[in-house]
């Protein structure tokens, strides 16, 4: 059974979630567990109940009657999204050389990713059949990594819930978002900093925006957000 067929859905709140990779999807799934979300299987557009509580997944397909429900979409600045993927991939390589140019290497890496027919799902998933279908769909709640807790508090069934649940939400928000990266590789951290803006110049930004424009529109990020 493919992970892409699972949907986290709440009949109580008339809402379902779309949690794409590298957008604090695990943290958001844990939070939705507090708010009556269950796991369903998407089969030919119909939802089939699987079990109570949400399941971490990256489904992008929409069910037949999706317009009757609100969407919670986990989001991340696309410039950060792709530079983070590049950064993690470098852990597997021996590229720490004195002549290393971060922006040039990143440009070459992303050019290869974009023009390859076979690549990682999380790197091209936003251009698959699912995400562009959201371009004309109202996204009620965008949960952005950059202001995770603030975004969550704009969801009424979360912000209006009892204090104990809100306290749990805050706890999850204060935990490190995403997977923990190794802390003992000093050279890797020096060559590949966390600040995504350091990977960009106008050329690199144009490469990302021109190839993943739908991601910017669906997640509501500006073309020039690499400079902010």
Secondary structure by P-SEA (a helix, b strand, c coil): ccccccccccccccbbbbbccccaaaaaaaaacccbbbbbbbcccbbbbcccccccccccccccccccbbbbbbbccaaaaaaaaaaaaacccccccccccaaaaaaaaaaaaaacccccccccccccccccccccccccccccccaaaaaaaaccccccccaaaaaaaaaaaaccccccccccaaaaaaaccccccccccaaaaaaaaaacaaaaaaaccccccccc
